[in-house]
Amino acid sequence: MSSPLTITIGICGFGTVGQGVWKHLERSRALLETRLGAKLVLARASARDLKKKRPVKIAAAKLTDDPLAIATDPKIDIVCELMGGTGLARQVTLAALTRGKIVVSANKALICAHGAEIFATARKHGGHFFFEASVAGGIPLIKALREGLVANRFTRIYGILNGTCNYILTQMEERDAPYADVLADAKRLGYAEADESLDVDGWDTAHKASVLAWLAHGMWIKPDRMLVEGISRITPADFKTAATLGYGIKLLAVITRDFTTNEISVRVQPTLLPEGNVLANVSGVFNAISVTGDIVGTTLYIGRGAGQDATASAVISDIADAVALLRHGKGAHHMGDDAPAPCADCRLAPPERIRSRYYVRLSVKDQPGVLARVASVMAKHHVSIASVIQNPSDRIGAASLVLTTHESDERAIGATLKHLAGLSSVLEPPVLLRIGDFND
């Protein structure tokens, strides 16, 4: 009986996720080796600070401050890029792929910025690139799109892809607490970074949406070509008003494709979801994604989208697929060979083709005639008002107006808000939320 194949693994980046991968591989090594039919060797890991004390113990001889040494080591079969960023991480990834290695990555920003180059390099040199952990953490969403739902064309994918934002919005609603207070709590608990802008301004979600749009439609759409809005202007009063209307508020990525016109829309926006919608009730740091295919209909995926264990689970899943590939030459979604077919005639939908109903909150002077002027502006831009709610304002001499609209489009609502912001009776820039009538 032949001895099992030995697979050697290197980890570039020994932070929270890297330590989680090392810890769980060590802890479950015997079981994994039995399941995979191969011997797993954790060879080396890289870290910026070799002297830093870490919860996960590693022999000093296995730790280096040079991730490129791991990427280029001929004895290492699988390179896990878990450093983050798009500079050195790109160098490490390309160095490994040019040597025909398998790279496993959790780095959505890297894929969004350099995905085309990475997959082209993998194809050219016989390397392979796995990235299940880059979107939705422990939820096997990428495998679902590429394997379980391969027969489908995807008309709509939408979901909660950032646990930090979902935690903040959940706490604001449950505690009736202002954004700044909840953000401070999220930082103290480690749910938000010291610089929270990547999360709360929507850019982390946009990076993930870019990866999903490519997987679903074969088209790279960078965040600067999307509609991207964050959550920092949402208030506890918005949650109360939304509840009165029968809605909750979530930050969503929404990816749609019209297969008649081949127009694709990718956007990241705070959205009102009906209380009966499953995603409206997903709370805390959890992620949730709804995928609608033309054959299967709508499927839902819910789970932890971030954190050491959830992300490590996805990384180890990719390692398992990589082992299957090395053993059998198949059994894995190795993107170096079978990247989605590019959509030659796909194009971004223009603003006038992106339609929705809208929630508009205005802080206005509390005086006669203001609502009439607001209504006149909206009529001028052909945006029809569905309802009006007036609430007290924290500002003396001001009122808060919340208007919902009938279906309109992004060009019309954009022109409307620009016009409203210029009125002397409007005291601050309008707040716009979309109303998500997805009918799941």
N, C-alpha and C positions, 0 to 999 in steps of 0.2 A: 504493500500500500504506500503510495507516494506521500511525502510530507506536504502539508498545506503551504500555499503560496504566502510569502511574507510581504506585507505592504507597510511601507515606512511613511510616516506622517510628520510634517513640520507645521508649526503654527506661527504665523507672523502677526504679532500683536497679542500681548499677554495681559490685556485688560479684563474687564468684566466678562465679556463673551469668550475670549480666549481661555481664560481660567475655567470657565464653565465647561467648555469643550474638553479640555484636558482632564478635569475632574470626573466628568461622566464617562469619558472613554476609559479612564483608569478603573473606575468603579464597576463598569459593565463589560470590561474587556472579555472575560470568559464567555459570557452569554453572546456577545457580538461575534466573537470568533467562531462559535458554534453555528450561529445563524448564517454567517457570511462565508464560512468555509475557508478562512484565511487568517493568518497570524498578523496581528496589528502591533506595530512598534511606534510608540511616540518618541520620535528622535530628538527634536529640538524645538525650542520656542524663542521668539525674540521679544524684547521689551526695551523701552527707552531708558529706564532706570533699573540697572541690575541689582542695586542694593535695597530697593524698596521692599518692605515687608508685605507679603501677600497671604491671603487665607489659604490659597492652594499651594502646596509645597512642591518644589521642583528642584532636582539636583543642579547645583551650580554649573556643572559641566554641560548641562543640556540647555542653558540659558545664554543667549547672545544679544548684543545690542545692534546686530547687523542683519536685518531681515533679508537683504539681498543674498547673503551667504546661504540662507535656507532655500531661497528660490532657485539658486543655481547649483545646489548640492546634488551631484549625480546619484547619490544614494537615497534621496527623498523622492517618493512617488507622488504623493498628494500634498499640495501646499495650501494651507488654509489662510487666506488673507482676511484678517480680522482687525486691521489697524484703523480703518476709517480714513476719510479724506480722499483726495483725488490726485495727489502728487506722488509721494513715495509709494502709495498703494498701487498706482498705475505702473510704476517701474517694476515693482515686485511681481505683479500679475503678468506683465508682458515678458519679463525675464523668464518666468517659469513656463509660460506657454510656448515661447520660442524654443525651449528645450523639450517640447513634447509632453510636458507634465500635465497633470490634472490640477486645476485651481478651484477651490471652494471658497466662495465669498459671501459675506453678509452686507456688502457695501453698495446700497442703492444709489448713492450719489456718484460713485465711480461708474456704475453701469449706465446711469443717465447721461453722464458727461462723455464717456469713452466707450460705450457699449459696442458701437460699430467697429471700432479699432480692435477691441478685445476679441470679438467673435471672428473677425477676419484673420487675426493672428493665430487663433486656435485652429482655424481651418487650414491655414498655410503650413503650419508646422506639426500638425497632428496632435495638438493638445486639446484639452477639453475644459469647459468652464461651467461650473454649477453654482446656482445662486438662489436656492429655495429660501434661505434665511433673509434675503434682501427685502422681501415684502411680507408684511403681516406675521413676522416672527414665527411662532410655533404652528400657525395654520398652514397646512400643505396646499396653499392656493396655486402656486405655480405648477405643481404636479397635476392639480385638478384641471387647469386650463390646457396643459400640454398633453396629458395622458387620458384622464377620465372623461374629458369633454372634447376630445380631439375631433369628433364628427360634427361639431357645432360651429356655426357662425354666430358671433357674439354681438347682439344688437345693443346691449347695455350692461355695463359693469359699474356698480357704485358701492361705496362703503366707507366705513370708518377705518382709516389706516394709520392714525397717530394716537397712541394711548395717552400721551401727555395732554393733548387737547381734549380727549374724551373725559379724562379725569377732571380737568378744570371745569368743563361744562357741566359735568355731573354734580360736582361740589357746589358750583354756583346755584344750580337749580335746587338741590336738596337743602342747602344751608341758607338760601336767600342771601348769599354773600357776594360782594363785588369782585370783579376780575382780579384786581391788584392783590387783594387779600388771599384769594385762593392760589394765585400764582406763587406768592411767597411761601405758602404752605407746601405747594408742590415741589419747590426748590429744596425746602428743608427736608422733605421726605425722599428726595432723590428721584422724583418723577420728572422733574424739569431741570435742564442744564442751567449753569450760571448765566449764559447767554441763551435766552429762551426763544430768540427770534426765528430760528430754523423751524421750530415746532409750531409756535403760535401764529406765525405769519403765513403758514401753509406750505412752506417750501419742502419740508420733509415729506409731506403727503404728495406734493407735486412730483418729487423724484420717484416715488413708488408708483404713482399714476403713469409716469413715463414708461417705466418697465412693463406695467400691465398693458398699456396701449400697444407697445411693440409686440408683446407676446400674443395678444389677441388679434392684431391687425397688421403686423409687419411694418409699422411706420414709427420712426423715431420722432417724438414730439418733445422738445425741450421745454422746461418750465417757463422760459421767457416767451413762449408762443401760446401759453395757456392763459385762461382766466384764473388767477390765483388771489384769494382773499383769506384773511385770518380771522381770529376770534376776539381780538383785543377790545373791540368797541361794543361787544355784547354786554348787556347789563342784566341784573336780576329782574328788572321790570320787563325786559323782553321775554323772559321765561314765563312770567305771569300772564302777559298778553297772549303769548303763544298757547299757553294752557287754556285760556279762555276761548281761543279759536279751535282748540282740539289738537294741538301740535306740541311736539318737543323740538329741541334744537340740537343739531349735530354738525360737526365739520365733516363734509363728505368730499371724496373724489368721485367724479362722475365721468364715465367714458361712454360715449354713444357713437354708433355708426348707422347711417342710413345706407342700406345696401343698394338702393335704387340710384342715388346720386353719388355714392361712395364718399360722402362727407363725414368726417370724424370730428367729434368735439371732445376735448379733455379739459375739465375745469375742477377747481378746488374751491369750495364755497361753504360758508355756514348756511345750513338749510333747515327749514321747518319740515319735519316729518310727521305724518298723522300718528296719533297715539297708538293706533292698531298696527302700525308697521313694526316688524320685529326689530329692526335696527334702532328705532326710536327708544327702545327699552334696553339697549345694551349700554351698561354703565361702567364707570371706573376706567381702568387701564385696558380694558378689552377692545379688540378690533372685531369688526364684522363686515362681511362683503357679500353682496348679492350679485350673482352672475346669471344673466339671461341668455340662453342659447336658442337657436331656431328649432332645434330638435328636442332638447331635454326640458325646455321651459326655464323656470327660475330655480336656482339652487342657492343655498345660504351656507356661509362658513363663519363660525364664531369661535374666538379663543384669545389667548394672550398674544398680543402683538409685539411685545418687547420684553426685556428682562433677560437675566442670565440663562435661566433654565429653558425658557421658551425658544430663545434664539439658538442656544446650544443644541436643542433637540432638532431643529431644522438643519443646522450645520452637520450634525452626525448622520442625519438622513441622507444628505448629499454624499458624505463620506461612504456610506453603505452603497449608494448607487455607483460611486466611483470604484469601489472594490469589485462590484459585479462587472463593471466595464473592463477592469484590468484582468479579471478571471476569465470572462467569457466573451468579451468584445461586444456585449450587448446588455440589455436590461437596464439602461439608464437613459435619461433625457439629456445626452451630452450635446450641449449647444454648439460645439465646434463643428458638428456635422449636419445637424438638422434644425438650423435656425428657421424661424417663421419666414415663409415666402414673402418677399417685399410686395407691397400693394402699389403697383406702378401708377394706377390712376386715382389713388386716394388723395384727398386734399382736406385741409382744415375747413370746417364749416364757418362761413362768415357770420358776424354777430347777428345779422337779421334772420339767420336760419336757426339760431339757438333760442328756443322758446321756453317760457316758464310763466308761472304766476309769481307775484312778488309781494314782499312785505317791506314797507318803507316807513322808517321812523324819523320824524322831524321834530326838532326843538324850535318852537316858534314863539313870537311875541304874542302874549295873551291879550288880543285886541280884536275888535270886530273886523270882518272882511278877510281875515287871513286864510281861512279854509276856502273861500271863494277864489282867492288868487292862486292857491295851490291847485285847486281843481281845474282852473283855467289853463295852467301850465301843463298839467297832465293831459288835458283834452287836446291841447295844441300838438302834442307829440303822439297822439292817438293811443294813449295808455288809459284804459278804462278802469275806474275805481269800483271795487267790489264791496268794500266796507271801510268805515272810519271809526276809530276808537280814540277818544281824548282822555289822557291820563294827567294827573298832577305832575308838575316838574319840580326838580330840586332848585331850580333857578327862580328867583323872585321876578314876577312879571312875565313868566314864560309858561308855556303849556307844551305837552308832548302829544303829538299827533301820530297815530299809527294807521297807515292805509294799506289795505291789501288790494291787489289788482286782479282783473281777469287776465287771461293769457295774453302775453305780449312777447317782445323779443329783446335781446341784449342791446341792440343798437338803439331802439326806442327808449328803453329804460335808462340807458346811459345818458342820452341827450336830455331826458326828463330830469335826472338828478343834477346834471350840470346846470340846467336852467334854474331849478329850485334853489341850489346852493347860492346863486347870485341874487336871490330876492332879499331885500332889506329886512323882511319880517322873519327870515329863516336864520337862526342864531348860530348854527354850527353845521358842518357837513352832514348830509343825510346818511342814515344807516340803512343799508340794503341787505335783505336776506331773501334767498330763493325759497319757494314753496315746492317741496318735492312730492308731487302726486305720481308716484311710480307704479301704483296699482299692482303691487306684488301680492 
